[in-house]
Amino acid sequence: MTARRVIYEGRVQGVGFRFSVKEIAQGYELAGWVRNLPDGRVQLEAQGDNAEIESFLQAIEDSHLRPHIRRKVVTPIEPTGGLKGFQIRS
């Protein structure tokens, strides 16, 4: 199991970004969450099989969200236990 934190910058709030990411996540075997940050960025954390996470992140890039993303920073993090499904956090 592996985990990633991704910070998205650009016009990623107010465009349905979190809801679209949650919908995309339903097609993958992973757990995690997505939330808006106070500074206008969006933070995503996902854990699962490395190939699933990479495919999931690529699906976000290939989706209708791409024009809203100006920059993304991907950081490996330690997986945590107890996460189930993929959620939107506030």
C-alpha positions as CSV (number, residue, x, y, z in Angstrom):
1,M,0.0,0.0,0.0
2,T,1.1,3.5,-0.8
3,A,-0.3,7.0,-0.4
4,R,0.0,10.4,-2.0
5,R,-0.9,14.0,-1.1
6,V,-1.7,16.2,-4.1
7,I,-2.2,20.0,-3.9
8,Y,-3.9,21.4,-6.9
9,E,-3.6,25.1,-7.8
10,G,-5.5,27.1,-10.3
11,R,-9.2,27.8,-10.7
12,V,-10.0,24.7,-8.6
13,Q,-12.6,26.0,-6.2
14,G,-16.2,26.9,-7.2
15,V,-16.1,24.7,-10.3
16,G,-17.2,21.4,-8.9
17,F,-13.7,20.1,-8.6
18,R,-14.2,18.1,-5.4
19,F,-17.4,16.5,-6.5
20,S,-15.8,15.5,-9.9
21,V,-12.8,14.0,-8.1
22,K,-15.0,12.0,-5.8
23,E,-17.0,10.7,-8.9
24,I,-13.7,9.8,-10.7
25,A,-12.5,8.0,-7.5
26,Q,-15.5,5.6,-7.6
27,G,-13.9,3.8,-10.5
28,Y,-10.8,2.9,-8.5
29,E,-9.9,0.6,-5.6
30,L,-8.5,3.3,-3.2
31,A,-9.4,5.3,-0.2
32,G,-9.0,8.9,0.6
33,W,-10.5,12.4,0.6
34,V,-10.4,15.8,-1.1
35,R,-11.0,19.3,0.4
36,N,-10.8,23.0,-0.3
37,L,-8.0,24.9,1.4
38,P,-8.5,28.4,2.7
39,D,-6.0,29.8,0.2
40,G,-8.0,28.7,-2.9
41,R,-6.1,25.4,-3.5
42,V,-7.5,21.9,-3.3
43,Q,-5.8,19.1,-1.3
44,L,-6.3,15.4,-2.1
45,E,-5.0,12.4,-0.2
46,A,-5.3,8.9,-1.6
47,Q,-4.0,5.5,-0.5
48,G,-4.1,2.1,-2.1
49,D,-2.1,0.1,-4.7
50,N,0.5,2.3,-6.4
51,A,-0.9,1.5,-9.9
52,E,-4.5,2.4,-8.8
53,I,-3.3,5.8,-7.4
54,E,-1.3,6.6,-10.5
55,S,-4.3,5.7,-12.8
56,F,-6.6,7.8,-10.6
57,L,-4.4,10.8,-10.7
58,Q,-4.0,10.5,-14.4
59,A,-7.8,10.2,-14.8
60,I,-8.1,13.5,-13.0
61,E,-5.6,15.1,-15.4
62,D,-7.4,13.6,-18.5
63,S,-10.9,14.8,-17.3
64,H,-12.8,18.0,-17.9
65,L,-11.0,19.4,-14.8
66,R,-7.7,19.8,-16.7
67,P,-8.3,23.4,-17.8
68,H,-8.8,24.4,-14.2
69,I,-5.4,23.0,-13.0
70,R,-2.5,25.4,-13.3
71,R,-0.1,23.4,-11.1
72,K,-0.1,20.2,-9.0
73,V,2.4,19.1,-6.4
74,V,2.4,15.4,-5.6
75,T,4.1,14.2,-2.4
76,P,4.4,10.6,-1.2
77,I,3.0,10.2,2.4
78,E,2.7,7.4,4.8
79,P,-0.5,5.4,4.5
80,T,-2.9,5.6,7.4
81,G,-5.3,3.0,8.6
82,G,-9.0,3.4,9.0
83,L,-9.8,5.1,5.7
84,K,-12.8,3.7,3.8
85,G,-14.0,4.9,0.5
86,F,-13.4,8.4,-0.9
87,Q,-14.9,11.4,0.7
88,I,-15.2,15.2,0.4
89,R,-14.0,16.9,3.6
90,S,-14.7,20.4,4.7
